[in-house]
Amino acid sequence: MTEPILVLRDIEKRFPGVHALRGVRFDVRPGEVHALLGENGAGKSTLIKVISGVYQPDSGTMTLDGQPVQFSSPNDAQRRGIATIYQELGLYPELTVAENIFMGHAPRRRFGPFSLIDWPTMEARARAILTELNIHDMNVRSRVGALNVGNRQRVEIAKALSLNARILIMDEPTAALTEADVEQLFGIVRLLRARGVGIVYISHRLQEVFELADRVTVLRDGSYVDTRPVADVTEGDLINMMVGRTIEDLFPKMPAQIGEVVLEVRDLWREPHTRGVSFHVRAGEIVGIAGLVGSGRSETAQLIFGTLQADRGEILIDGRPVKIRRPADAVAHGIAYVPEDRGQQGLVKAMTLRENSTMAVLSKVSRLGFLQPGKEKIMALEAIQQLGIRATGPEQVVNKLSGGNQQKVVVSKWMASRPRLLIMDEPTRGVDVGAKSEIHRLMSQLAAETGLGILMISSELPEVLGMSDRILVMREGRIVAEFDRAEATQERIAAAMMSSEPLAEKEAAAI
């Protein structure tokens, strides 16, 4: 067995009022992907900041190539061959790809008493590094701000290679990537592993761990739980290690009394994403929509909520046709929408929980055009109690909450409007397994206890299967299959989602 490059033993780290790391162990071997898992607050971020020199441990030992070491700063860690790619990429958008790759260590040439950047050499080396990563479609003179998220992330990886990184830490690298970008990233990770780079891989997506990682270490509440070969564990094992609960607890579906039809959609069209879509949602029912990216799932939700306009078709609420030209119309008809990107579309993250939770019902918390903070506070406290939001209080800034609690704030905002139908697009994206369980329990509780109809869009088939009373499958802008909860299986849904046969017009007419 190959000896580790880096070994940490009995690492302790405290902050005021918080014991962040308690006797944590971790090591990285050359040419392996070592996954680091745990809920939000488990200590993952603190540990990688210790490894990368952002924090110094209070006690414990760290050895690099068998020699004791303690990094005084991130630059110190980089000089020793440790590079970190955080979820929020640290690039300069106005500079070029080459300039970002060699920021702080650009090649130079002397001109008499002067030392100037050697631009041709820098660009040539940047091209060579990108070629090493099998990236052949990126111009090193392109401005980084003009690149998509996937390409910006590749620039970060190239920057790490330019520093001769032997250990690469990747923090939630796929959180904002498309499926195509994820596949390209996986290819780069495998390439780096084959070249002997040790990779620390942090992700909430367990399927990525099984696809990429060689070993996995789990932290819980700042403490070390275990390190296991990925081949020796199941998804249920990892969930139990992370949260102390079994996989069945992730989908606490409560039986609900299914009532009358709340929403009906008839022959909804908006080319090319939505083509003749028809379905209904009943009171107390959770209807899941499954489909690949580009199948028209999110566009259908946006047509119902009025952020997109349909070319033709009909939307009925409680059996009556309604016109929805904008989100305000949808809200007036009792429709609420939790968007896929809560950070950009669901919250104002610089504002408080109080301000966010009442944003959809300002008329209820204002008088003569002036907001009444007292009423806002009462509603926010009710939301905290009802939804189990973990916060210091109504005045906590939303940006300081965990991803799962931010999602609960978005839900609280819309529940304040007393909706009949709640649309949830990727309700648990970017949150840890413990928070997923809480959000699932909240969805089930709202449907069962208030009669709320829920339309849930999700890319995770276990979530669709675990939470839905009925499942619709979309492909090429059409609903191609419908399953009751009892008859739905992962294989049947996946087959409907990914059939290679194009939908003929006669097939579409028959669906």
N, C-alpha and C positions, 0 to 999 in steps of 0.2 A: 504493500500500500504506500502511495506517495506521501511523503512528509508534508505537513501544512506549511504554507508560506507565513500565515499569520495565525497566532493563537491568543485568545483572551480567556482568562480564568478568574472566577470570583469577582467580577466587575461590579462595583457599587457606585451609584450616582444619586445624589440627593439634591433637590431644589427646595426652596422654602415651602414647607407644608406637604411636600411630595417626595416619596421614596421611589424614584423612577426605575432604578435597576437594583436588583437584589441577588447578588451572587451569580451573575450571568456568565455562562460559558459559551464560547463560539470559536470556530476556526474555519479557515479557507485553504483549500488545497489547489495546486496548479491544475488547470484543465478541468475544473468541475463547475457546475452551477449549484450553489448552495442556497436554497430558498429559506427565507426568514419570514415566519408567519406569526400572527397574533391579532387580536382585536385592536381597535383604536384605544390607545392608552396602555397597551401591553408593554411598551418600552422599545419597540422597533426603531422608531426615529431617534430616540436617545442613544441607542446602541450604535447605529450607523454614524451618528455624529461623534461618538467617542472614537470609532475606527477612523473616521476621516479628519480628526483633529479639531473639530468645532468645539467639543467639550473635552476636558481632561477628567478621567475617573477619580473618585474620591479614594478608592482603594481597589486592589486587584492587580493582576499582572497582564502585560501584553508583550508578546515576543514576535519579532519579524526575522525570518530565517534563523530561528533559534536564539536570537540575541534580544535582551530586554530593550524595550523601546517605549517612549511616550511622546506623542506628537503635540507640539506646542501650538500648531495652527494648521488650517487646511493646506497652506502652501508647503508646510513641513511634510504632511502626509503625501502630497503630490510628488514631492522630491523623492520620497521613498517608494513611489510606484503605486499609490492608492488614489483612484479617481472616483468621484461620485456624480451620478446623474440624478438630480432630484426631479420630482414630479413637475415643479415649476422650473422650467429650463432657464439656466443662467447665461443667456446669450445676449449679444448687443444687436438689436434689430436693424440699426442703420449701417452696420458694417457688413463687409462681404463674408462669404463662406470661409475663404482663406484667412482673412483677418481674425475671425472668431476662432478658428482652429488653432492659430498660433498666438492668440492674445497672451501677452506677457512673456513670450519666449520666441519672438519672431527672429529668423536668421538675419544677420547683419553683415555689412561690408564696411571696411574702413576707407575713408577718403581723406587722406592726410590726418589731421587731428580729429576728424569727425567720424562717428559711427552711425550709419544710416541703415534703415530696413532694406534688405535685399528682396525687392518685390518679385522678380522673376523666380528666384529660388524658393521663396515662400509659396508661390502659386504652384510651382512644379511639385514641391513636397506635399502640398494639400491634395493635388490630383493623385499622387502616388498612394497616399493614405486612403483616399476614397476608393481607388482601384483595389487596394488590399481588401476592402470591405465589400467588394463586388458592387460598388455604386458607380455606375457609368453615365448616369443621366443628370448629373448635378454640375452646374457651371460654378467654378470656385470664385468667380467674380460677381455672382448673384448676391443681391442684398438679402440677408437672412430674414428680415421682416417680411419679405415677399414669399417665403417658402411656407408650405403647409406644415402641420405639427409633426408628421412623420419624418419629413426631411430635416426639420430643425433638430429633431432627436438624433438623427444620423450625424448631423454636424457635431453634436455633443459627444457622440461615441468616437468620431474621428479626432476630436480635440483630446480625448483621453488617450488615444493611441499616440498622438503626437508627443504626449508626456511620458511615453514608454510605460504605460500603466500595466502592472502585473496583477492588480486586483481592481475590478470594476464593480462598483455598487450601483444597482439600478432600483430606484424607488418608484413603484407603481408605473413602470414604463409604458404600459398599454392603456392607461386610464382614458386617454383622449384620442386614441388611434382608431382609424377605420380597420375593417377586417383585412384589407389588402396590406395596410401598413404593419399590422400585427404580424402577418406572415413574413414580411420582409425583415422585421425586427428579429423574429425567431431565427431566421437564416443567419443573420449577423451574430446572434448569440452563439449559435452552434459553431460558426466559423471561429469566433474568438476562443471558445472552449477547446476546439481542435488545435489551436495555436498555443495552448498552455496558459491562457489567462484564467485566473480564478474569478468567478462572478458571484456576487451576493445579490440575490433576486428577491425583491419584496413585492407581493401582489395579494390582493383580496380574491383573485380568481383562481380557485383551486385547480381547475382544469389545466391552467398554464403550468402549475407546479408539476403535475403528472406528465405533461408534454415535454418539459424542458429540464427539470431539476434532477440531480443525482442524489442529493441529500436534502433533508428539511429539518430545520430547528424551529421549535415552537416556544414562544414566550407567553406568559399569562400574568397580568397584574404586576409586571416588572420582574417576574421571576422566571428562571429557566425551567422548562418542563421536560424536554427531551430532544435528542437528535436521532433521526432514523433515516436509513436508506429509503428513498421514495418507493422503490420496488417492494418494500415490506409493509407499506401502510395503505389504507383505503381512505376515501374521502370522509367516511364516517369516523375513522380513527382521528384524522386531523381536526375535524370539527369538535370532537370530544376533548382533544388535547387543548384546543384553543379556548373553548367556552365552558367546558365541563358539562356539555349537554350532548345528546345524541342527535343524529341527523333528522330523526322524526320531529324533533322540537323546532326545527327551522320553519315548518309549515303548519302552524297551529290553526288549521281550518275549523271554524265553528259551524255547526249546522245552522242554516238560516231559513226563515220562512220566505219562500219566493213568491212575490206578489205580482201585480199587474205590470204590463209593459210601460217602462218609463221613457225609454228612447227607442225610436225606430228610424232606421235609415233605409231609404228606397232608391236604388239605381243611381248612386252618387258617382259623378264623373269629374275628374280633373286630370287630363292627360299630362304626362305619361304615367303618373303614379297611382291614380285611382280610376278604376274602370268598372262601372256598373256595380258598385259595392252596395249590398243590402244585408242588414242584420237587425237584431233588436237586443235590448238589455232590460231585464225586469227588476223591480224593486227587491233589494236584498240579495241580488245575484252578482257574482263576480264572473265576468266574461273576459277570458284571456285571448289576446291576439298574438299569434306566433308567426314568424316569417323572417327571411333573411334581410339584411340591410338592403334597401332599395325595393323592397316588396310592396311598399305603400302603406305600411302600418302607421307611421307617425303622421304622414300626410293626411290619412283618413281622420285621425284625431284632430288635426289642425283645421280640417274642413268643418268638423262638427263644432269646434270652439270658435270659429270665425277668424282665425289668424290667416287662413287661406280661403279663397272664394271658389266655390264649385262652379263648373261650367253648366251642369244640370243635375237634377236629382232632387230629392225631397227629404227633409228632416222633420220628424214628428215627436212632440213631447206630450206624454199622456194622451196619445191618440190624435192630437191636433197639429196640423202643419204649422211650422214656424219659419220665419225668415231670419237667418243669422248672417249678418253682413260684417260683424266685427265682434271681438270678445265681449264687449259690454252687452250685446244682444244675448249672447250665450249665458252670461251671468244672470241677466234678467229672467231667463227661462229656467234657471236652476241648474246650470251646468258649470262645473268647476274643472280646472285643468292643472295637474302637476306636471310640468314639462320635463323632458329628458335632461336638460342642462339646468339644474336648479340654481347654479351659481350665476349664470348669465341671464336666465329668463324667469326664475322663480323667486329670487331674493334680491334685496339691496344689502349686500354683505357688510357694508360700513355702518348700517343702521342697527338699532337695537331690536331685540326680540319683540318688545312692545310695539314698535313702529311697524315691523314686518307682519306681525300676526293680525293687525287690524287694517292692513293696506287695502284689502278688497271691500271693506265696509266702512269707509271714511264717513259716510253720511250718518252712521250709527254712533260715531264717537266725536261728532262735531256739532256745533251750534252757531248759527248765523255765520257760517263760513270759517269758524275758528275751531281747531282741534281741542278736545278736552282730555288732557293727559290722564286724569283720574279714571275716566271711563276706559281709556286704552289700557291702563294698568289692570283694571278689573278683568277685562277680556283676556289679557295676556296671562294673568294668573290662572284663570279658568282653563286656558289652553295648556299651560304647563302641567296642571293637575290631570286634566282629562287625557292628554296624549302622553304623559310621562316624559316630558322634555327635561333632560338633565342640564340645568343651567343654574347660575348663581342667583338669577332673578330676572324680572322683566327688562331690566336695563342692561343686561349683558349684550355686547355686540355680537351679532350673528356669526361674524367671521371667526370668532373664538370658539364656536361650538363644533363638535365632531360632525362628520358627514351625515350620520344617522339622525342626529338631533336637528341638523339643518333641514333635513327632509321632513321631519315632523313639524317644523315651523311653517314650511310651505303648505303642508296639509292643514295646519291650524288656520292659516290665512283664509283658505277656501271654506273650511268647515264653518267659519264665522258667518259666511253668507247663506248658510242653511241650504245647501244644494240638494237636488234630487239625484243627480248623476255626478260621479267623480271619475274623471279620466286620469289615469296614472301611466305616464310614459317612462319606462325603465325605473320603477319605483325604488329599487335597491342598488342602482348603479353606483359604484365607488364607495360603498359602505361595507364594514366588516360583517362577519357572519352573526355576531351577537346583535348588531343593529338591524340586520336583515330580519332576524326572528322577531324583534320588537315591531318593525314596520308591518310584517305579515300579520302579527297578532292584532295590530291596530286596524288594518284593512278588514280582517275577518270580523272584528268587534263592531266596526261601523256598519258593515253590511247586515250583521245579525241583529244588532240592537236598535239601529235607527232606520233600517229599511233602505239604506243608501244603495243605489245601483252603482257598480264599479266596472269600468272598462279598463283593463290592465294590458299594457303592451310590454313585452319582455323578450329579450334575446336569450334568456336562460330557461331552457326547457324544464329543468326541475322546478323552477318557480312557477311556470305556467301550469304544470301538472299538479303541483302541490296546492295552489291557491284558487284554481278556477273551478266554477260549477259547470262551465261550458267553454269550449276552446274553438276559436276560429283560426284557420290557417290562411295566410295571404301569400300569393306568388304573382309576380308580374302585374301588380295593381288590382288583382281580383281575389275574392274569397274562394279558395279551391277545395276546402274541406271544413267540416264542422263535427266536433266530437263532444259527447257527454262526458262528464267526469269519469264515470264508471268504465267507459270503453276506450278512453284515451291512453296511449302508451307513448313513450319517447320514440320508439321505432316508427309508429304510424304517423306521428306528427312530423318527424324528420323526413320521412319519405314524401309526405305531401309538400313540405317546404322546399325540398331539393330535387324534385323530379326534373330530369333533364329534358323531358318532352315539352315543347312549347304548347301553350294553350291555344287550341284552334277556336274559331268563333263559335262553332257548334258546341264545343265543350263548355265555353263560357256561358252560352245561352242555357245550357242544361243545369248549371250550378245554381 
